[in-house]
Amino acid sequence: MNVRSGKNLDKRQPKVRTPNVSKMQEVVIDGKTSIFIDIDADPELARSRYLARLAAR
């Protein structure tokens, strides 16, 4: 705990940078799952990689 002259110093929250979704393309995996990938990326490759990771669980 940081204490200076009897006062607590507030801890700063880390700045979270979220990607700009308007610059990404949506890939629908199934009815309730979709992922966002870079515009230049291959949607079929992204879908197959996602499903492979899901199957590996």
Secondary structure, DSSP 8 states (H G I E B T S, - for coil): --EETTEE------------GGGEEEEEEETTEEEEEETTS-HHHHHHHHHHHHHT-
